[in-house]
Amino acid sequence: MPREYQYPFELRHLVYFREVARQLHFRKAAESLAVAQPALSRCIAQLETALGVDLLNRTRRKVELTSAGRALLERIEPLLRALAAVPGDIQALAGGQIGHVRVAFTGLAMATVLPGILRDFNRRYPGIRVELNESPTSAQLESLKTGEIACGFFHPDAAPPPGLTMKVLLREKNGVLLPADHALAKAKSIRLRDLANTPFVMFPRSHNPGFYDRVLAAFQQAGVTPRIADEVWPRANAIGLVCAGLGATFMCPSEARQLPEEVAFRPLSGPAPESRLVLGWSKSAAPDPALSAFLVVAGAATA
């Protein structure tokens, strides 16, 4: 056995000492532990010898803790409580009732399906902590490869990345988000070519190449060269720039339910990029009850 796990006493020595410290009476402690009183006395003496200190002051009338005894009791109480909880905790962990799961998401996920999934999951599995991290698609794919996250809500390219399982949660044709004072802000429907002179706020292509290229393809189909005024991340920053009147941005209808008064969402007719949101996780990841529980809830919420 490695030296770091070698102790001059056993767990029973600590259990016996705690009971004596609680009762401050050897006979009562022996009865509570269902052991013979001489055996209990020997066990306490062995522990004192192993630690090199007196833990108890004994007289015919009473038993008292020494300062070393009080210090030992304070230290072993949380240890013994934790050990007592181990069987139940392990059973709950194996059954997917406790644990934690690391989940990454994009702004589109938080604006659409993710809040409902989190609400249902927390109601069904209050003992599992969900650790959330907003990050772009490119970062999520790397984190899934390394195991840094258990699953992610992201926007895939046409072909699924190798080694990942994906479930499609959302596919929607985008509309456009305009400043409220834009000339087309009250139009029922507009086309991309109507926005030839409108600057657009995008995001760095490296964050989500698939959607970025679909945007450019839609502009090309419409016969328009896009005016990209800025590229920002996260999504909320783009909405903020539209509020400031610095340009327009793309948004799918499910994302446009609650918007500030300074902006207006309008559907696009004709060519328009499509948003695709998936839930992805690694095929090679070791079975994790917490992740399995999360995937079940997410699947049910989006079926």
Secondary structure, 3 states (H helix, E strand, C coil): CCHHHCCCCCHHHHHHHHHHHHHCCHHHHHHHHCCCHHHHHHHHHHHHHHHCCCCEEECCCCEEECHHHHHHHHHHHHHHHHHHHHHHHHHHHHCCCCEEEEEEECHHHHHCCHHHHHHHHHHHCCCEEEEEEECCHHHHHHHHHHCCCCEEEECCCCCCCCCEEEEEEEEEECEEEEECCCCCCCCCCECHHHHCCCEEEECCHHHCHHHHHHHHHHHHHHCCCCEEEEECCCHHHHHHHHHCCCCEEEECHHHCCCCCCCEEEECECCCCCEEEEEEEEECCCCCCHHHHHHHHHHHHHHC
